[in-house]
Amino acid sequence: MKLYTLLLVATSCLAQNNADTLVSPQVHADRKVTFRILAPRANEVTFFGDWMALNTKEKMTKDGNGVWSITLGPLPPSIYLYSFTVDGVTIADPVNPRIKLRARTSASMVEVPAEHAALWQARDVPHGAVEINWQKSKAINGETRWIWIYTPPGYEKGNRRYPVLYLFHGSNDTAGGWVLAGQANFILDNLIAEKKAVPMIVVMPYGHAVPFGSPREVQAKNTSLYEEYILKDVMPLVESKYRVAPGRANRAIAGLSMGGGQSIHIGFSHLDLFSAIGAFSAAVPSDFDKRFAAILNDPKSTNAQLKTIWIGCGKDDFLIKRNQEFSELLKSKQIRHVFALTEGAHTYTVWRKYLGEFAPLLFQ
């Protein structure tokens, strides 16, 4: 019994030591990446990265110390999301502190840097700030909800008022998604430093107005309740706390996936409030043509009110058909817009590029 206990303690200490010294992820000079996880008792460990096809997995191999590993790539420069599945349970990388928070089942992130700092990377330029605001919502059952807000470099000095971009995340994401994975703050810093974008405030609320994972009949109410939340809670908070330039000409709305659908719905429903709409891989409302028939049938007025409508979707995105049909509908009604059909799937690698193209069009 004593020998068994000693062996058990020794094995436990060895495993702990291996976990403390384990390196994962490891980005190599050739842009290949090695991922590792210590799981000595596991029978099977697989890997998924968001550059891979959906519902696919790569098998990892186990060494004599119980460390499972896989090397993949080379990968184009970007920030990627990945996870492990250990004996059927999907988890984030236990030794990687860079976590992509989600409404459910968080993942890990790995950055494959560009040789010269890309638009989404931190450069040696003046940086803005990101604040987390907490607010008790009147629209959503008195919930205390968080709102991430970017203010541009120099905001803390002077009394200048700034235009505002309301920027929404997708399904199963959080209010921090556009900063933690989207690098929105660095993208804006770099565009502003290059004088390609007007300094602006960016407001990033939490987009699940009903609990994520609710039954379908409950989820159907999410967009309308979120609209009420934006109008009654978020916008009044922003305009009372921050130095905001007044009027619809100084407001834009955009989002990705679910947030793109929310932007389309809220933006077209309130042309008196917003002058630009961005939809990135958007979950376009299925009944848009009926709900907004009056706007579609009056292109002269619509084009006069909306300075920018920007739609983008990757060729491998599962929402590509809905976005193409949306663009074709607007074109048939002579509604002026941009449709960017690009490479890529439903990932932040694509959405960072879209924000980099959309933001310079605003408030000019």
C-alpha atoms as one frame of an Amber mdcrd trajectory, in Angstrom:
protein
   0.000   0.000   0.000   2.832   2.389   0.881   4.561   1.678  -2.424   1.288
   2.279  -4.306   0.809   5.585  -2.475   4.345   6.695  -3.283   3.893   5.809
  -6.924   0.577   7.689  -7.028   2.144  10.796  -5.451   5.125  10.595  -7.797
   2.860  10.277 -10.832   0.748  13.202  -9.657   3.830  15.373  -9.096   5.199
  14.454 -12.523   1.910  15.340 -14.184   1.792  18.653 -12.310   5.363  19.440
 -13.327   4.599  18.610 -16.944   1.554  20.887 -16.843   3.609  23.733 -15.360
   6.244  23.535 -18.112   3.969  22.676 -21.035   4.031  25.127 -23.930   0.790
  25.498 -25.883   0.304  26.951 -28.365   3.791  27.223 -29.857   4.042  29.370
 -32.983   7.045  28.474 -35.122   9.024  30.728 -37.445   7.455  29.052 -40.507
   3.956  29.914 -39.141   3.229  26.309 -38.251   1.704  25.943 -34.793   2.036
  23.137 -32.256  -0.803  22.591 -29.798  -0.367  20.449 -26.675  -2.458  19.215
 -23.769  -1.537  17.010 -20.801  -4.149  14.276 -20.479  -2.378  11.041 -19.430
  -5.578   9.109 -18.743  -7.455  10.137 -21.889  -8.217   7.567 -24.565  -8.758
  10.048 -27.406  -7.996  13.728 -27.875  -8.931  15.692 -30.985  -8.371  19.270
 -32.116 -10.494  21.898 -33.871  -9.422  25.310 -35.155 -11.776  27.857 -36.671
  -9.879  27.803 -39.976 -10.959  24.183 -40.423 -14.219  23.044 -41.983 -17.122
  22.927 -39.520 -17.749  19.588 -37.799 -14.257  18.303 -38.578 -11.548  17.292
 -36.123  -7.871  16.412 -36.245  -6.606  13.515 -34.114  -3.788  14.315 -31.717
  -0.973  11.933 -30.774   0.121  10.979 -27.258   3.712  10.694 -26.029   5.123
   8.677 -23.142   4.485  11.494 -20.656   0.779  11.721 -21.405   1.105  14.860
 -23.538  -1.073  14.949 -26.654   0.114  17.177 -29.486  -0.477  18.202 -33.075
   1.354  20.569 -35.431  -0.660  22.309 -38.138  -0.068  24.940 -40.780   1.548
  27.034 -41.983  -1.304  29.431 -41.198  -1.812  32.884 -42.703  -1.288  35.688
 -40.174  -4.393  36.108 -38.005  -5.843  35.334 -34.596  -7.499  31.929 -34.552
  -9.893  30.208 -32.164  -9.302  26.583 -31.209 -10.308  23.918 -28.698  -9.559
  20.341 -27.634 -12.026  17.486 -27.242 -10.859  15.073 -24.531 -12.814  11.817
 -24.455 -15.852  13.607 -25.857 -15.627  16.754 -23.705 -14.685  19.961 -25.543
 -12.498  22.342 -23.533 -10.267  25.376 -23.985  -6.490  24.986 -23.758  -5.767
  24.689 -19.992  -2.331  26.384 -20.217  -3.199  29.223 -22.607  -4.388  32.376
 -20.799  -5.724  33.927 -24.001  -9.390  32.929 -23.820 -12.250  33.682 -26.189
 -15.209  34.170 -23.881 -18.545  32.931 -25.189 -22.065  32.739 -23.872 -21.402
  28.990 -23.663 -18.257  26.822 -24.131 -15.309  29.204 -24.309 -12.345  28.556
 -26.609  -8.675  29.542 -26.764  -6.936  31.931 -29.144  -3.581  31.824 -30.910
  -2.026  34.713 -32.801   0.073  34.060 -35.880   1.691  37.479 -36.371   2.288
  39.156 -39.692   5.851  40.038 -40.704   4.842  43.686 -40.662   2.145  44.626
 -38.134  -1.265  44.065 -39.682  -4.207  46.445 -39.222  -5.552  44.288 -36.371
  -2.246  44.200 -34.486  -1.024  46.672 -31.879   1.266  49.203 -33.542   3.385
  51.986 -32.095   0.619  54.573 -32.429  -1.546  56.476 -29.931  -4.049  54.117
 -28.374  -7.619  54.685 -27.347  -9.203  53.221 -24.219 -11.805  50.517 -23.636
 -14.148  50.841 -20.665 -16.606  48.298 -19.330 -19.831  49.986 -18.284 -22.388
  48.261 -16.060 -26.011  49.297 -16.386 -29.281  48.107 -14.896 -31.539  47.616
 -17.893 -35.076  48.977 -17.907 -35.915  46.992 -21.043 -34.598  43.586 -19.944
 -36.139  42.699 -16.588 -33.859  44.936 -14.542 -30.785  42.897 -15.491 -27.369
  44.432 -14.872 -25.649  44.170 -18.231 -22.183  45.095 -19.480 -21.328  47.391
 -22.387 -17.788  47.693 -23.721 -17.025  51.183 -25.059 -13.979  52.329 -27.021
 -12.949  55.966 -26.931 -10.359  57.199 -29.462  -6.863  58.507 -28.646  -7.024
  61.971 -27.097 -10.636  61.607 -25.944  -9.665  62.453 -22.357  -8.357  65.865
 -23.452 -10.469  68.821 -24.492 -14.196  69.018 -25.108 -14.524  67.624 -28.635
 -17.649  65.606 -29.405 -17.367  62.365 -31.383 -19.579  60.329 -33.707 -20.628
  56.866 -32.529 -20.534  53.412 -34.108 -22.799  50.860 -32.412 -21.025  47.556
 -33.083 -22.719  44.201 -32.369 -21.325  40.694 -31.891 -22.733  37.360 -33.070
 -24.603  34.465 -31.515 -22.880  32.747 -28.573 -20.515  35.677 -28.147 -20.211
  38.309 -25.420 -19.978  42.090 -25.275 -16.181  41.756 -25.227 -15.991  39.740
 -28.436 -15.132  42.632 -30.746 -12.195  43.577 -28.492 -10.933  40.200 -27.257
 -11.093  38.450 -30.635 -11.970  41.201 -33.109  -9.182  43.612 -32.076 -11.590
  46.455 -32.834  -9.690  48.875 -30.607  -6.386  48.296 -32.421  -8.077  48.450
 -35.820  -9.555  51.857 -34.948  -6.279  53.062 -33.399  -4.389  52.219 -36.581
  -6.974  53.640 -38.976  -7.136  56.877 -36.990  -3.333  57.134 -36.842  -3.188
  56.743 -40.638  -5.986  59.338 -40.983  -8.073  56.755 -42.816 -10.920  56.916
 -40.308 -12.522  59.699 -38.328 -11.950  59.406 -34.559 -15.089  57.805 -33.169
 -16.605  56.176 -30.111 -17.463  52.483 -30.556 -20.222  50.992 -28.389 -20.316
  47.202 -27.983 -23.303  45.907 -25.966 -24.211  42.339 -25.049 -26.458  41.076
 -27.831 -28.395  38.266 -26.145 -31.504  40.004 -24.861 -32.968  36.588 -24.042
 -30.763  33.878 -22.522 -28.572  32.106 -25.053 -29.809  28.583 -25.621 -33.449
  29.430 -24.881 -36.193  27.537 -26.769 -36.773  28.668 -30.341 -40.004  30.518
 -29.510 -38.110  32.553 -26.906 -35.140  33.195 -29.215 -37.565  34.609 -31.770
 -38.086  37.572 -29.440 -34.377  38.378 -29.129 -34.049  40.991 -31.877 -37.143
  43.006 -30.928 -36.192  43.019 -27.238 -32.597  43.914 -28.114 -33.875  46.811
 -30.215 -35.796  48.115 -27.202 -32.689  47.672 -25.040 -30.508  49.657 -27.457
 -33.008  52.519 -27.773 -34.113  52.782 -24.132 -30.979  51.826 -22.222 -27.760
  51.834 -24.245 -28.143  54.984 -26.327 -29.324  57.167 -23.408 -26.380  55.932
 -21.299 -23.858  56.655 -24.046 -25.254  60.087 -24.819 -25.391  61.102 -21.160
 -21.930  59.823 -20.156 -19.784  60.424 -23.256 -19.124  63.474 -25.416 -21.245
  62.390 -28.346 -21.863  64.438 -31.485 -25.632  64.784 -31.919 -27.847  63.717
 -34.798 -28.295  60.760 -37.130 -25.362  61.892 -39.304 -23.108  61.030 -36.378
 -24.503  57.555 -35.706 -23.754  54.284 -37.489 -24.741  50.708 -36.680 -23.021
  47.459 -37.680 -22.571  43.885 -36.581 -21.521  40.369 -37.477 -23.739  37.298
 -37.920 -26.601  37.661 -35.404 -25.399  41.210 -34.779 -25.471  41.885 -38.504
 -29.120  40.863 -38.580 -29.795  43.082 -35.566 -28.055  45.993 -37.300 -30.158
  45.535 -40.428 -33.382  45.373 -38.418 -32.629  48.295 -36.083 -30.929  50.435
 -38.736 -33.708  50.173 -41.312 -36.366  50.547 -38.621 -34.855  53.826 -37.438
 -33.583  55.817 -40.388 -34.184  58.861 -38.224 -31.387  57.677 -35.896 -28.705
  56.101 -38.132 -27.008  57.204 -41.346 -24.933  54.066 -42.032 -25.454  50.311
 -41.695 -22.832  47.564 -41.809 -23.688  43.869 -42.076 -20.834  41.363 -41.782
 -21.822  37.756 -42.627 -25.245  38.829 -41.439 -28.143  36.679 -40.343 -30.373
  38.708 -42.671 -34.025  38.820 -41.493 -35.940  36.288 -43.569 -38.932  38.602
 -44.001 -36.935  41.750 -44.792 -38.737  42.319 -48.106 -42.155  42.359 -46.415
 -41.185  44.160 -43.218 -39.404  46.981 -45.048 -41.476  47.149 -48.234 -42.071
  50.881 -47.861 -38.334  51.588 -47.631 -37.552  49.309 -50.565 -40.217  50.933
 -52.715 -38.925  54.443 -52.062 -35.274  54.264 -53.131 -34.894  58.004 -53.565
 -35.736  58.684 -49.919 -33.800  55.664 -48.643 -30.662  56.565 -50.570 -30.900
  60.136 -49.300 -31.066  58.990 -45.687 -28.537  56.137 -45.697 -25.122  57.411
 -46.696 -23.581  53.922 -46.436 -24.924  50.386 -46.595 -22.016  47.945 -46.498
 -22.547  44.179 -46.762 -19.764  41.604 -46.670 -19.673  37.808 -46.636 -17.098
  35.086 -47.214 -17.510  32.591 -50.041 -17.298  29.678 -47.585 -19.696  31.199
 -45.062 -22.873  29.228 -44.355 -24.815  32.519 -44.617 -23.514  33.393 -48.072
 -26.810  32.709 -49.870 -28.826  34.954 -47.541 -26.331  37.780 -47.985 -26.226
  37.444 -51.760 -30.019  37.449 -51.951 -30.150  40.508 -49.684 -27.738  42.375
 -51.948 -29.705  41.318 -55.032 -32.941  42.541 -53.437 -31.441  45.956 -52.675
 -30.015  46.153 -56.189 -33.374  45.289 -57.750 -34.964  48.126 -55.756 -32.141
  50.532 -56.674 -31.011  50.886 -53.052 -27.396  52.046 -53.149 -25.026  49.717
 -51.277 -21.677  47.915 -51.345 -21.523  44.112 -51.420 -18.092  42.613 -50.700
 -17.822  38.946 -51.631 -14.533  37.766 -50.156 -12.563  34.643 -49.369 -13.147
  33.061 -45.977 -15.760  31.557 -43.712 -17.690  32.579 -40.603 -14.724  33.767
 -38.511 -13.150  36.842 -36.957 -10.356  36.569 -39.525 -12.934  37.817 -42.040
 -14.750  40.243 -39.736 -11.586  42.125 -38.746 -11.022  42.879 -42.435 -14.618
  44.021 -42.820 -14.373  46.455 -39.920 -11.166  47.774 -41.459 -13.032  48.480
 -44.707 -16.267  49.776 -43.177 -14.959  52.201 -40.553 -13.147  54.511 -43.039
 -16.465  55.114 -44.843 -18.144  56.574 -41.765 -18.794  60.194 -40.801 -16.871
  61.647 -43.747
